[in-house]
Amino acid sequence: MEWTDKIIMVTGATGSFGKKFIEIMLTEYHPAKLIIFSRDELKQHEMQLNGFTHPTLRYFIGDVRDLERLRRAMAGVDIVVHAAALKQVPACEYNPMEAIKTNILGSSNVIDAALDCNVKKVLALSTDKAVNPVNLYGATKLAAEKLFVQSNAYAAGKPTRFSCVRYGNVVGSRGSVVPMFLKQRENGKLTITDERMTRFWISLEDGVRFVIRCIEQMQGGEVFVPKIPSMRIVDLARVIAPDAELEVIGIRPGEKLHEMLIHEDEARAAIELDDMYVVQPSTELWFGHNWQGRGKPLPDGFRYASDTNPEWLTLEQIKTIINEVEET
């Protein structure tokens, strides 16, 4: 896929993912134009102060809740990466309608605007919390996934295709436990909710590069899931502050002991490649079903969960990751 003639828009582009995506695009792929779409003028100003001033960049103030603004921003756009979301689990629990307005209705607006503007590819970012969700954030992301997959049926004769990427916790991102542990280390006490807790982990750069690969390969209707390692939260705490006291405070509302990226029912429609799984549409859409020749089907009862994952981060690997986070 040739990127140099593409116009790309990123919703929520002032967040952790958006900034890293823009950085990699500018340094390695050199698209014709990159549109930063977000609602926070301060964060856009700070991005520019921090060197995001390339002549191909365009800054749009706008909210995904505003369909007309999205239509204006997407005029002439080839690719949209939908990263805008309310993602703090406690905040979504306390402000449920706000989470629904941004994560579900906002996603619907992105879909409608992309169809109206004949955008060619739209890739939405999802989360492991969308699989068998127990909190509102996960439920809204599950609904957003369903919208993106099923909206391929609306494309009809249009060129627009919709797919999703689903992965686990991003090390050091907004809302990650890593910055909290680093802050708590100063006081000599780290709080963990349960010593048994495990999570999938992916670095910000690996997440961005996976999204880029999926944009290049997507046909519409797929949910792409990378093969990523698991980490025990207690191991993370011990690496960040080996001498600190660990206080177990109990699992918070809406929190799981372990996360899942593919559940058993989805696995029947999924195939395995060397570096990822591809969940194909379960309903009869016109495209997104021809991955069988590129991978192998998953066995009956397969589930991809953080506690049964065959790949685990060692303490040394965790230490390397934390050192990189502290240096940024």
HURAPE-V450538 format. One record per pair of residues at least 12 apart in sequence whose C-alpha atoms are under 10 Angstrom apart, sorted by the first residue. I is the first residue (numbers start at 1). J is the second residue. Records with the same first field share a line. If there is no record, write none. Layout:
I: J + J
//
This chain:
1: 213 + 215 + 216 + 217
2: 29 + 30 + 31 + 216
3: 25 + 28 + 29 + 30 + 31 + 32 + 216
4: 25 + 29 + 30 + 31 + 32 + 33
5: 30 + 31 + 32 + 33 + 78
6: 29 + 30 + 31 + 32 + 33 + 34 + 76 + 77 + 78 + 79
7: 31 + 32 + 33 + 34 + 35 + 56 + 74 + 75 + 76 + 77 + 78 + 79 + 80 + 119
8: 22 + 25 + 31 + 32 + 33 + 34 + 35 + 36 + 57 + 74 + 76 + 77 + 78 + 79 + 80 + 81 + 119 + 121 + 122
9: 22 + 33 + 34 + 35 + 36 + 37 + 57 + 58 + 59 + 60 + 73 + 74 + 77 + 78 + 79 + 80 + 81 + 82 + 122
10: 22 + 34 + 35 + 36 + 37 + 38 + 79 + 80 + 81 + 82 + 83 + 84 + 122 + 123 + 124
11: 35 + 36 + 37 + 38 + 39 + 60 + 62 + 63 + 64 + 70 + 80 + 81 + 82 + 83 + 84 + 85 + 110 + 124
12: 36 + 37 + 38 + 39 + 40 + 62 + 63 + 64 + 81 + 82 + 83 + 84 + 85 + 86
13: 35 + 36 + 37 + 38 + 39 + 43 + 44 + 47 + 59 + 60 + 81 + 82 + 83 + 84
14: 36 + 37 + 38 + 39 + 40 + 41 + 42 + 43 + 44 + 45 + 46 + 47 + 83 + 84
15: 38 + 43 + 44 + 83 + 84 + 85 + 173 + 174
16: 83 + 170 + 172 + 173 + 174 + 204
17: 83 + 84 + 125 + 170 + 173 + 174 + 204 + 205 + 207 + 208
18: 36 + 37 + 38 + 81 + 82 + 83 + 84 + 204 + 208
19: 36 + 47 + 52 + 204 + 208
20: 204 + 205 + 207 + 208 + 209
21: 81 + 204 + 205 + 207 + 208 + 209 + 211 + 212
22: 34 + 35 + 36 + 52 + 57 + 208
23: 51 + 52
24: 205 + 208 + 209 + 212
25: 208 + 209 + 212
26: 52 + 54 + 56 + 57
30: 56
31: 56 + 57
32: 55 + 56 + 57
33: 54 + 55 + 56 + 57 + 58 + 77 + 78
34: 54 + 55 + 56 + 57 + 58 + 59 + 77 + 79 + 80
35: 56 + 57 + 58 + 59 + 60 + 73 + 74 + 77 + 80
36: 57 + 58 + 59 + 60 + 61 + 62 + 73
37: 58 + 59 + 60 + 61 + 62 + 63 + 64 + 69 + 70 + 73 + 74 + 82 + 83 + 84
38: 59 + 60 + 61 + 62 + 63 + 64 + 83 + 84
39: 60 + 61 + 62 + 63 + 64 + 84
40: 60 + 61 + 62 + 63
41: 59 + 60 + 61 + 62
44: 59 + 60 + 61
45: 59
47: 59
58: 73
59: 73
60: 72 + 73
61: 73
63: 84 + 102 + 106 + 109
64: 82 + 84 + 85 + 101 + 102 + 103 + 104 + 105 + 106 + 107 + 108 + 109 + 110
65: 101 + 102 + 103 + 104 + 105 + 106 + 107 + 108 + 109 + 110
66: 102 + 105 + 106 + 109 + 110
67: 105 + 106 + 108 + 109 + 110 + 111 + 112 + 113
68: 109 + 113
69: 109 + 113
70: 106 + 109 + 110 + 111 + 112 + 113 + 114 + 117
71: 109 + 110 + 112 + 113 + 114 + 115 + 116 + 117
72: 113 + 117
73: 113 + 117
74: 110 + 113 + 114 + 115 + 116 + 117 + 118 + 119
75: 113 + 114 + 116 + 117 + 118 + 119
76: 117 + 118 + 119
77: 114 + 117 + 118 + 119 + 120 + 121
78: 114 + 117 + 118 + 119 + 120 + 121 + 122 + 160
79: 114 + 118 + 119 + 120 + 121 + 122 + 123 + 160 + 161 + 215
80: 110 + 111 + 114 + 119 + 120 + 121 + 122 + 123 + 124 + 162 + 215
81: 110 + 121 + 122 + 123 + 124 + 125 + 164 + 211 + 212 + 215
82: 106 + 107 + 110 + 111 + 122 + 123 + 124 + 125 + 126 + 164
83: 103 + 107 + 123 + 124 + 125 + 126
84: 102 + 103 + 106 + 107 + 124 + 125
85: 99 + 100 + 101 + 102 + 103 + 104 + 106 + 107 + 125 + 126 + 137 + 140 + 141
86: 98 + 99 + 100 + 101 + 102 + 103 + 137 + 140 + 141
87: 99 + 103 + 127 + 136 + 137 + 138 + 140 + 141 + 174 + 175
88: 137 + 174 + 175 + 176
89: 129 + 135 + 136 + 137 + 138 + 175 + 252 + 253 + 254 + 255
90: 135 + 136 + 137 + 252 + 253 + 254 + 255
91: 136 + 137
92: 135 + 136 + 137 + 138 + 140
93: 135 + 136 + 137 + 253 + 254
94: 136
95: 136
96: 136 + 137 + 140
97: 136
99: 136 + 137 + 139 + 140 + 141
100: 136 + 137 + 139 + 140 + 141 + 143 + 144
101: 140
102: 140
103: 137 + 138 + 139 + 140 + 141 + 142 + 143 + 144
104: 139 + 140 + 141 + 142 + 143 + 144 + 145 + 146 + 147
105: 140 + 143 + 144 + 147
106: 144
107: 124 + 140 + 141 + 143 + 144 + 145 + 147 + 148
108: 143 + 144 + 147 + 148 + 151
110: 122 + 124 + 148
111: 124 + 147 + 148 + 151 + 152 + 154 + 160 + 161 + 162
112: 151 + 154
114: 155 + 160 + 161 + 162
115: 151 + 152 + 154 + 155 + 156 + 158 + 159 + 160 + 161 + 162
116: 155 + 158 + 160
117: 158 + 160
118: 155 + 158 + 159 + 160 + 161
119: 158 + 159 + 160 + 161 + 162
120: 158 + 159 + 160 + 161 + 162
121: 159 + 160 + 161 + 162 + 163 + 215 + 216 + 218 + 219 + 220
122: 148 + 160 + 161 + 162 + 163 + 164 + 215 + 218 + 220
123: 148 + 161 + 162 + 163 + 164 + 165 + 211 + 212 + 214 + 215 + 218 + 220 + 221 + 222 + 223 + 224
124: 141 + 144 + 145 + 148 + 149 + 162 + 163 + 164 + 165 + 166 + 211 + 223
125: 141 + 144 + 145 + 163 + 164 + 165 + 166 + 167 + 207 + 211 + 223 + 224
126: 138 + 140 + 141 + 142 + 144 + 145 + 164 + 165 + 166 + 167 + 168 + 223 + 224 + 225
127: 141 + 142 + 145 + 164 + 165 + 166 + 167 + 168 + 169 + 170 + 225 + 259 + 260 + 261
128: 141 + 142 + 166 + 167 + 168 + 169 + 199 + 200 + 225 + 258 + 259 + 260 + 261 + 262 + 305 + 306
129: 141 + 142 + 166 + 167 + 168 + 169 + 254 + 255 + 256 + 258 + 259 + 260 + 261
130: 142 + 143 + 144 + 145 + 166 + 167 + 259 + 260 + 261 + 262
131: 166 + 259 + 260 + 261 + 262 + 263 + 266
132: 259 + 260 + 261 + 262 + 263
133: 254 + 255 + 256 + 259 + 260
134: 253 + 254 + 255 + 256
135: 253 + 254 + 255 + 256
136: 254
137: 254
138: 254
141: 166
144: 164
145: 162 + 163 + 164 + 165 + 166 + 221 + 222 + 223
146: 163 + 164 + 221 + 223 + 281
147: 162 + 163
148: 161 + 162 + 163 + 164 + 220 + 221 + 222 + 223
149: 161 + 162 + 163 + 164 + 220 + 221 + 222 + 223 + 280 + 281 + 282 + 283 + 285 + 288
150: 162 + 163 + 220 + 221 + 281 + 282 + 283 + 284 + 285
151: 163 + 220 + 221 + 285
152: 219 + 220 + 221 + 285 + 286 + 287 + 288
153: 220 + 221 + 284 + 285 + 286 + 287
156: 286
160: 219 + 220
161: 218 + 219 + 220 + 221 + 222 + 287 + 288
162: 215 + 218 + 219 + 220 + 221 + 222 + 223 + 288
163: 214 + 215 + 218 + 219 + 220 + 221 + 222 + 223 + 224 + 280 + 281 + 288
164: 211 + 214 + 215 + 218 + 220 + 221 + 222 + 223 + 224 + 225 + 279
165: 207 + 210 + 211 + 214 + 215 + 222 + 223 + 224 + 225 + 226 + 278
166: 207 + 211 + 223 + 224 + 225 + 226 + 261 + 262
167: 200 + 201 + 202 + 207 + 210 + 224 + 225 + 226 + 227 + 228 + 260 + 261
168: 199 + 200 + 201 + 202 + 203 + 207 + 225 + 226 + 228 + 229 + 230 + 259 + 260 + 261 + 306
169: 199 + 200 + 201 + 202 + 203 + 204 + 207 + 230 + 259
170: 200 + 201 + 202 + 203 + 204 + 205 + 206 + 207
171: 200 + 201 + 202 + 203 + 204 + 205 + 321 + 322 + 324 + 325
172: 202 + 203 + 204 + 321 + 322 + 324 + 325 + 326 + 328
173: 203 + 204 + 325
177: 192 + 233 + 236 + 237
178: 233 + 236 + 237 + 240 + 322 + 325 + 326
179: 322 + 325 + 326
181: 236 + 237 + 238 + 240 + 241
182: 237 + 240 + 241 + 322 + 325 + 326
184: 240 + 241 + 244
185: 237 + 240 + 241 + 242 + 243 + 244 + 245
186: 241 + 244
187: 244 + 245
188: 241 + 242 + 243 + 244 + 245 + 246
189: 237 + 241 + 243 + 244 + 245 + 246 + 247
190: 234 + 237 + 238 + 240 + 241 + 244 + 245 + 246 + 247 + 248
191: 234 + 237 + 245 + 246 + 247 + 248 + 249 + 250
192: 233 + 234 + 237 + 246 + 247 + 248 + 249 + 250 + 251
193: 233 + 234 + 246 + 247 + 248 + 249 + 250 + 251 + 252 + 255 + 257
194: 233 + 234 + 247 + 248 + 249 + 250 + 251 + 252 + 256 + 257
195: 232 + 233 + 234 + 235 + 246 + 247 + 248 + 249 + 250 + 251 + 257
196: 232 + 233 + 234 + 257 + 258 + 307
197: 231 + 232 + 233 + 234 + 251 + 255 + 256 + 257 + 258 + 259 + 306 + 307
198: 230 + 231 + 232 + 233 + 234 + 235 + 256 + 257 + 258 + 259 + 305 + 306 + 307 + 308
199: 229 + 230 + 231 + 232 + 233 + 256 + 257 + 258 + 259 + 260 + 305 + 306 + 307 + 309
200: 227 + 228 + 229 + 230 + 231 + 232 + 258 + 259 + 260 + 261 + 305 + 306 + 307 + 309 + 311 + 312 + 313
201: 228 + 229 + 230 + 231 + 232 + 306 + 312 + 313
202: 226 + 227 + 228 + 229 + 230 + 321
203: 228 + 321 + 324 + 325
204: 325
206: 226 + 228
207: 226 + 228
210: 224 + 225 + 226 + 275 + 276
211: 224 + 226
214: 226 + 278
218: 278 + 288
219: 287 + 288 + 289 + 290 + 291
220: 280 + 281 + 285 + 286 + 287 + 288 + 289
221: 279 + 280 + 281 + 282 + 283 + 285 + 286 + 287 + 288 + 289
222: 270 + 277 + 278 + 279 + 280 + 281 + 282 + 287 + 288 + 289 + 291
223: 262 + 270 + 277 + 278 + 279 + 280 + 281 + 288
224: 270 + 276 + 277 + 278 + 279 + 280
225: 261 + 262 + 270 + 272 + 275 + 276 + 277 + 278 + 279 + 304
226: 261 + 272 + 273 + 274 + 275 + 276 + 277 + 278
227: 261 + 272 + 273 + 274 + 275 + 276 + 277 + 304 + 309 + 311
228: 275 + 276 + 306 + 309 + 310 + 311 + 312 + 313
229: 306 + 309 + 310 + 311 + 312 + 313 + 314
230: 258 + 259 + 305 + 306 + 307 + 308 + 309 + 310 + 311 + 312 + 313 + 314
231: 306 + 307 + 309 + 311 + 312 + 313 + 314 + 315 + 318
232: 258 + 306 + 307 + 312 + 313 + 314 + 315 + 318
234: 246
235: 313 + 314 + 315 + 318 + 319
236: 313 + 314 + 315 + 318 + 319 + 322
237: 318
238: 315 + 318 + 319
239: 315 + 316 + 317 + 318 + 319 + 320 + 322
240: 318 + 319 + 322 + 323
257: 306 + 307
258: 305 + 306 + 307 + 308
259: 304 + 305 + 306 + 307
260: 303 + 304 + 305 + 306 + 307 + 308 + 309
261: 277 + 303 + 304 + 305 + 306
262: 277 + 278 + 279 + 302 + 303 + 304 + 305
263: 301 + 302 + 303 + 304 + 305
264: 298 + 299 + 300 + 301 + 302 + 303 + 304
265: 282 + 300 + 301 + 302 + 303
266: 279 + 280 + 281 + 282 + 298 + 301 + 302 + 303
267: 279 + 280 + 297 + 298 + 299 + 300 + 301 + 302 + 303 + 304
268: 280 + 282 + 297 + 298 + 299 + 300 + 301 + 302
269: 281 + 282 + 283 + 289 + 292 + 297 + 298
270: 282 + 289 + 291 + 292 + 295 + 296 + 297 + 298 + 299 + 302
271: 291 + 292 + 293 + 294 + 295 + 296 + 297 + 298 + 299
272: 291 + 292 + 294 + 295 + 296 + 297 + 298
273: 291 + 292 + 294 + 295 + 296 + 297
274: 294 + 295 + 296
276: 295
277: 295 + 296 + 297 + 298 + 304
278: 291 + 292 + 295 + 297
279: 291
280: 292
//
